[in-house]
Amino acid sequence: MTERFQAELHWVYGRLFEVIPTSYLEVRMEERDEATAASVKHVRIRGLSFTTPEKIPSSPEISSFKGLRLGPMGEGLGGAVVAERLVYPDTLRRLTSDDRFFKGFIRRIAGEVSGDEDLLIVYLCFKGGASVEDELQLRTLLDLQFLAGADLITVQQLYGSSWREFRSSLSYAEGWRVERGVEAPLMPVLNMDDPDGLADGIRELKDKGYRALGLDLRGSFPYMALRALEGLSGFLEDVWVHGFQTPPKVRLGRGFHACAEGMILPSFGVDTFSRWITPPPPEPLTKDKINVFDRLGWGFMKRGEWVKYRGSSMGCDCTVCKGGDLDSFFEGAVMAALRRGKVHDHLAQSSELRSVRESVKGDGFHKLLREKEFPKRLLSHLERHPG
């Protein structure tokens, strides 16, 4: 049997079955913003639910929360978790050849949720040229997610791969899902290289019945691809769109803008997002290099910038800050300050997203963005340089 025939067979086989059981995953739009692609959606998975726009905690934040020993996860860090792992070529080789390594990998992922009350999504960030090159590797990664207890099974369109190659991987995954009797639906994760291809791919996947789609932002601000998504907002009322690998700051033009990228993603039609996972920095980390989310202006600033623009006040009552000042936030070891930063960033952004939901229901998200210092600067820049 040729590889092409196998791929076609898997595709036909997958089409014989419902892509996503509606009893397992339901997405319902409640409100739509008048001037942007932002909306409020109710997402229900396996009997558990949340409302968008929202930020879903990922491995760096979960690990930092546990490291700070702040107690039970509670509101803001419970409900859903994106378990992220860096995957290098050697990691992929060991996952497909070393049973002990494979099982340990699964245990560590499963340990990031507290039980059946949490939703688990697994996201593998391929680095160093790692890529899924054959059915054995793809099947291993699908089995890995299933055995870890994932509530959605991610299938990635890797950067550098064609839509035809991704379609083949997705059809194989559908066949695997039926063969294994897996109830958890697939979540296709699309790359952002080709805006036109992204739009066509989203239309195709929606027509095939997918109700959960992922986007690999890869630590960037893919403006044209996001604009393509924005143009499909009316087509995706019953689809949940999640942005993986979201960086803290927008990267555009000559460098970093201070604007918090996740806070403006809803305006393009991204319903939820999760923080990026990155390799350790090559140079020693210092407190002055730690970026911290500013609830007042919706940006990220280092300590020196914070003192210049905000003085010593954190202006935050989250579990980490508790109304304290900048000195208490940065006290102690560098790693402790870094952990505080990650947990604060998540809790503070999640809290601010409540105001986003209210704005969609009220005066409009676009108006709220114009009231926030850093998004306002970015929007002005985009209007001056639309291309």
N, C-alpha and C positions, 0 to 999 in steps of 0.2 A: 504494500500500500504506500503510495507516494505521500510526501509531506503535504502537498497541495490538496490531495484527495482527503487526507485526514482532517485538514483544516475545514474544508467544505462540509465534510460529514459532521464535524462538531458543530458547525454553524447551523445546519439543518436540524440536528438533534436538539440544540438549544432552543430553536424557534418552536419546537413542539410543546414546550412547557412555558408556563407563565414566568416572566422574568423576575418579577417581585410580587410575592403574595400581598394583596392589599391589607389583609388582616395583620400582617407583620409590620409593614411600614405605610404610614399614612401622612400625607402632607396637605395642609389646607391653608390657603391664604385668608387672612383676616382683614388686613388693611393694605392699601397701596399708596405710596407717596405720590403727590401730584406732579412734582417737578423733577424727581430723580427715579432711578430704578429700585430704590429701597422699598421694602415691604415688611409687613409683620406676618409671619407664618407660624402655624402650629404644627410641630413635627411629633409624630407618635411612632415609637419603635418598640416592638416587643412589650407593649403595654405601658412603657415609660414615655414621658413627653417633655418637651421644652418649647419655648417660644423664641423666635428669631426677631431681629439680629442678636447674636450671642457669640461669646468667645468660649471655645472649648479648651480646657486645660490639656497640656501635653506633658510628655515625660520630664522636661527640665523643670517645670513648675511643680509637678507632683513630687519629684525628688527633692526640690528645695523646700517644699512645705514639710516633708518628713524630716529633713535635716534640721529645720528650725524647731521641731518638736512643738508645734502649735496646737496639737490635739487632733480631734477628729476633723476630717475634711470639711464637713458642713457645707453651708451655702456658698456657692462660687467655685468650689473645687470638687464638687460631687456631681453626680448625674450622668456625665459623659466624659470619657477620657480618650485622647489620642496617644497611644503608646508608640513613640517614635524610636527608631534605631538607625544608626549609621551602618551602612553595609558596603564593605570594601570587597575587592575580588577574593581575597583570602576568606573573608566572612562567608561569602556565597559558596565557596568551595567546601568549607567545613560544614555548612548547613546541609549540603547534599552528600556528605561522605562520613561525617563524624556523628554517630548517634547520641553520644553523651553531650556534645556541644549543642546539637539540635534540641534536645530535651531541656537543657539548661536555658537556652534562648527563650523557649516557650514559657518556662516557669517565671523568668524575670518579667516577661511581658504581662502574664496573667496576674503577677503580684502588684500591678499598678492600679487595679480596681479592687474595691472592698467587697465585692460580691455581686449577687444578682440585681442589687439595686442600682448598679452603675452600668452604663453602656460602654462597650470597648470597641475602638477602631484602631487597627494596626497600620502604621505607615512606615515603610522602609525607605530611607534616604540613601540612594546609591551614590557612592563616591569613588574616586580613583579609577574611573573607567569600568566599574562593575556594571554588568547588565545581564538580563535574563536572556540566555542564548538558546535554550532548548526546552523541550517539554518536561524533562526531569526537574530542571530548576524551577520552572513555573509551577509544576505540581507540588514541589516541596514547599514553596512559599504559600500556596493556597492551603495545603495541609497545615502548615505552621499557624496560620491565622485561625483556622477552624479548631485546631487542638488547643489554642490559647483561649478560646471562647469568644472570639470576635463576633460582634452583633452585625457588622457589615464586613464583607470581604473585599478589600481594595485590589483592583487590577490596574496597573499603571501603564500609561502610554509614555515610555521613557523618551527623554530628549534624544533626538537623532533617529528615532524610529518613525516609519510611515504610518499613515492611517490604516493601510491594508494590513500591515504587520500587527497593529494594535487590535484590529477587528478579529484577526486570527487568534490572538491571545485571549480575547474576550469570549469568543465562541468556544475555545477549548475550556475556559473556566466555567462556562455555562454547562458544558457536558460533564465536567468534574463535579459540579454542584449537584446535578441530578444523580449521577452515579453514586456519590457519597450520601445522598439524602440530606443535604445541608439546607436547613430552613433559612439561615441568614442570607439575605440578598447580596448581590454584587454591587460594588460602588466603583464604577469606572473613574479613573483619575487622569485627566487630560493635561498634556503639556501646553504651554502658552506661546510656542514658537511662531505659529502661523495663525493670525487672527481670522482669516477667511476659513481656514481648515477647522479652527476651533468652533466657529459658528455652525458650519456644516455638520461637524461631528456631534455637537449638542443636539441639533435637530434630529439627526438619525437616531441617537440614543433615546431621546424623548419619544420618538415615534415607536421605538421598540419596547417601550414600557418602563424604562428606568426612571425611578423617582428620587434617586440620590446620586449626585454627581460631584466629583472632586476636581479641584484645579491645583496643579503644582506650580506655585508662585516662585519656587526655587530662590527665595531670598531676594526677590526683585520687585519692581513695580512695572509689570508689562502693560503699559498704558493702552496700546492699540488693541491688544487682546481683551482687556477689560472693557474697552469701548464696544467691541464686538459682542461681548456678553450683555452689556447694557442695552444693546439694541434688541435683545431677545427677551427682555424682562416680561413682556406681556404673554410670551409663549411658555413661560416657566412657572406659572402660578401654582401648580401642583408638584413642583420639583424642588428639592432641597439642594442648594449649591454650597459646598464647603471649600474654603481656601486653605490648603496645606502650605507649610513652609513660609509663613508670613513673617517678614522681618519687622523689627520695631519701627524703624524710620523708612520713609519713602526715599528711594534712590532715583534721582531724575536729574537730567542735565549735567551740570558740572560737579555734582556731589550729592551729599545727603541733605535732604530737607528735614527739618525737625518734626514735621507732621507725622503723627502716629498712623501708619498705613492701615492697620486693622479698623480704625475708627471711621475711615472714609470708604472702605470696601463696600458697605451696604449701598452706597450711592450708585455702584456699578451692577448691583444685583447679586452680590455675594451674601449669603444668609448667615453663615457662621465662618469662623476662622480659627486657626491654631498657630502657635508660635513655632518658629523655625528651630531646628536642632542643628548645631554647628560643631565642627571639631574644636578642641581646645585652642586658644590663641597661641601663636608661636612665641610670643614675648610675654614676660611676666605681667600679670594683671595687677593694676593698682586701682584704688578707690576712685581716683579722678577719671578713670576710663569707663566707669559703669554708667550706662544710660538709665534714666529713671522716668517713668511716665508721669506727666503733669496733668492732673485732672482739670485744672483751670483752663489751660490753653490747648489740650489734646495734642501734646507733642512729647518728645523725648529730649531730655537734657542731661548733660554731665554735671558733676557737682559745681564746677566753676561757673557754668552757665546758669545753673539754678540760683546760686547766690546773687548773680548779676540781675536776674529777672524776677526772682521770687523772694529773695532774702533767705531767711532761715526757716520759714514756714513750709511744711509739707502740704498743708491744706487737705489732709486726707484722714479719714477715720476708719480705714480698713483694719483687719486683724493685725497687720504688721505695724502700721503707723500709729494707730490709736491716738490720733491727734498730736503726736509728738513732732519734734523739729528735725532739721537736717542732721544735726550733730548726733542725736540718738539713732537716727536711721543708719548712719555710717559708722557707728561705734563698733569696736571689736575688730576681729580678723577680716581680711579682704573677702574670703569665701563666705563669711556670715553676711557681709553687706551685699554680696552678689546674690545670695539666696533671698535675702529680704527684697532686693530689687525685683527678682523674677516673680515672687509671690504677690508683692504689691502691684506690679504691672498687671498681672492677671485680674486680681480682685478689683482694682480701681477701674480698669477698662470694662470689666463685666458690669460694674455698677453704673458707669457712664452710658453703657448701651441701653440701660433702662430708659434713659432720657431720649435715646434715639427712637425706641419703640413708641414712646409717648409723642414724639414730634411727628412721626408718620401718621399717628392717629389724630394729630392736632394741626398746628400751624405749618408743618412741613419740615422735612429733614434739611432741605437746602437752606432754609432760613437759619436753622441751628448751626449748620456748618459755617455760615457767614458770621456767626457770633463767637466762634472759637478762633483764637489767634492764629494757630499754626495751620489748620485747614484753610482758613481765609487767605493766608499767604500763598499756599500751594495753588488754590483755585485761581488766584490772580495771576500766578506764573503760567498756569495752563491756558488761561484766556489770552495771555500775551504771546504764548508759543504753542498754539494748538497742535502743531505737527510733531 
